[in-house]
């Protein structure tokens, strides 16, 4: 069966197809051929399915994994016909190496975030907010500012869902407030991730590519703040100052080691920075070393658990605290591998599909054409602003990866601009970022595509203002 499929593929991609193609060295230009058009159509169709994830209920990794495999199968078949299989294999391995480094980097980061969640670190923040008795407008600002701050080092999807949980707990049936607060959170997490190498996959890709050093990203802090504050300030006038009708009956505390795991996460980030900036090694080496920190600390938590439980059980019995005794009876040993297993594998596999699809299209020659159109015919500023707007429809990951693959000759101020616009452009639509898609599901349709669109104009104002501030300060 496999031989039959391959034979059909070779027959479809016949040598006649290449009658008008050009060859530079050993790299074939397939942009004007049927194999090139077919690869482009496969990617477009796969991405349409990704965009419709919320309606089709198909995880976004599935179409991109299929598209990546088919595109490289087409490329391999063509190069095999021309006896250039080694060239296509080297190109595939080059893209796979880039993905592998980012995969391991993200996997360590997600493992730490999952460990902090399991230790109730983020739940402690949520309960602290619930107990403060904020009115709705104050809650709007507090959740937005905290989303902005936390997303600079934590996954923006996790951050958005944490803040949304607070909103749903305190607002309950207030649909208008839930909608506007969710828009505020989406804008905040996307803006907060734009000025930190750890804030978003796009900034991480730019940092690891060497276009901007670790500390160079922080000049985007003020434009990112403006990107958040402009729409937040306008929307806040439409938020009531009424007190939420909520009572907090939760009894929860952070598990043992939560603060120490957070400190180890900061130390891991520092190790990655040292590896990249001062030792000349890839940052992923520092992250994998940081995973060792967590694994050894997990070993310590497991070994000392019986002694810790006995001590807490004695104290609970003296107080006759039945709730505490029940909690102690349900405590399980800390397991690092379960945190790795709970990583967002759909996102990681989607990322593989994107990297390999864009890499395949770039190898075919389409990225050179796109680069020539955008960065040769247009001013780089307009090109980067346009690509930022595109990230509201097409996920910011393929947009940023495509720019890195095109590698246009731009000053650092323009690399900073595309890093920011690709990160915050997705805020204009609810489907423009993972945070927006997640909150639509979490709120069970209260916050949706249409309700977000009603406020897209204020998000656009923030987008324009942040670009102007960046060009003024850094351009």
Secondary structure as GFF3:
##gff-version 3
##sequence-region A 1 475
A	DSSP	alpha_helix	2	12	.	.	.	ID=ss1
A	DSSP	three_ten_helix	15	18	.	.	.	ID=ss2
A	DSSP	beta_strand	23	24	.	.	.	ID=ss3
A	DSSP	beta_strand	27	28	.	.	.	ID=ss4
A	DSSP	alpha_helix	34	51	.	.	.	ID=ss5
A	DSSP	alpha_helix	53	56	.	.	.	ID=ss6
A	DSSP	alpha_helix	60	81	.	.	.	ID=ss7
A	DSSP	alpha_helix	85	118	.	.	.	ID=ss8
A	DSSP	alpha_helix	121	130	.	.	.	ID=ss9
A	DSSP	alpha_helix	136	150	.	.	.	ID=ss10
A	DSSP	alpha_helix	156	171	.	.	.	ID=ss11
A	DSSP	alpha_helix	175	192	.	.	.	ID=ss12
A	DSSP	alpha_helix	201	209	.	.	.	ID=ss13
A	DSSP	three_ten_helix	214	220	.	.	.	ID=ss14
A	DSSP	alpha_helix	221	236	.	.	.	ID=ss15
A	DSSP	alpha_helix	258	274	.	.	.	ID=ss16
A	DSSP	pi_helix	275	279	.	.	.	ID=ss17
A	DSSP	alpha_helix	283	319	.	.	.	ID=ss18
A	DSSP	alpha_helix	322	329	.	.	.	ID=ss19
A	DSSP	alpha_helix	336	341	.	.	.	ID=ss20
A	DSSP	alpha_helix	345	364	.	.	.	ID=ss21
A	DSSP	alpha_helix	366	371	.	.	.	ID=ss22
A	DSSP	pi_helix	372	376	.	.	.	ID=ss23
A	DSSP	alpha_helix	380	390	.	.	.	ID=ss24
A	DSSP	alpha_helix	396	406	.	.	.	ID=ss25
A	DSSP	alpha_helix	412	424	.	.	.	ID=ss26
A	DSSP	three_ten_helix	425	428	.	.	.	ID=ss27
A	DSSP	alpha_helix	434	442	.	.	.	ID=ss28
A	DSSP	alpha_helix	449	453	.	.	.	ID=ss29
A	DSSP	alpha_helix	456	474	.	.	.	ID=ss30
###
